[in-house]
Amino acid sequence: MFGIIGYPLSYSLSPEIHNHFFWKFGLNCTYHIFPTRKEELKHVVAAIRVLGVKGINVTIPFKERIILYLDELDTLAEKVGAVNTVTNHK
């Protein structure tokens, strides 16, 4: 399972694009929208860990704020101070 977090997400074509390619290449994966308001971010990140979501794309307004809830950052994200993608290794 993969997805995108942010708010609003009604405009996002990510689920259609990713799910199309998962299907096309025979991958047993799904991509979902996780509408997340500012006050919910900490809890959504915790839920992603518990549910075993393998990765998420991060949209504005969370590209910087999500850093507070991550275990580690790669060098580029650390330099830039923002995150576009989170990988769950748990």
DAMOTA-V840752 format. One record per residue. N is the residue number from 1. RES is the residue in three letters. BURIAL is I if it has 16 or more other C-alpha atoms within 10 Angstrom, else O. Layout:
BEGIN
n	res	burial
N	RES	BURIAL
N	RES	BURIAL
END
This chain:
BEGIN
n	res	burial
1	MET	O
2	PHE	I
3	GLY	I
4	ILE	I
5	ILE	I
6	GLY	I
7	TYR	I
8	PRO	O
9	LEU	O
10	SER	O
11	TYR	O
12	SER	O
13	LEU	O
14	SER	I
15	PRO	I
16	GLU	O
17	ILE	O
18	HIS	I
19	ASN	I
20	HIS	O
21	PHE	O
22	PHE	O
23	TRP	O
24	LYS	O
25	PHE	O
26	GLY	O
27	LEU	O
28	ASN	O
29	CYS	O
30	THR	I
31	TYR	I
32	HIS	I
33	ILE	I
34	PHE	I
35	PRO	I
36	THR	I
37	ARG	O
38	LYS	O
39	GLU	O
40	GLU	O
41	LEU	I
42	LYS	O
43	HIS	O
44	VAL	I
45	VAL	I
46	ALA	O
47	ALA	O
48	ILE	I
49	ARG	I
50	VAL	O
51	LEU	O
52	GLY	O
53	VAL	I
54	LYS	I
55	GLY	I
56	ILE	I
57	ASN	I
58	VAL	I
59	THR	I
60	ILE	O
61	PRO	O
62	PHE	I
63	LYS	I
64	GLU	I
65	ARG	I
66	ILE	I
67	ILE	I
68	LEU	O
69	TYR	O
70	LEU	O
71	ASP	O
72	GLU	O
73	LEU	O
74	ASP	O
75	THR	O
76	LEU	O
77	ALA	I
78	GLU	O
79	LYS	O
80	VAL	O
81	GLY	O
82	ALA	I
83	VAL	I
84	ASN	O
85	THR	O
86	VAL	I
87	THR	O
88	ASN	I
89	HIS	O
90	LYS	O
END
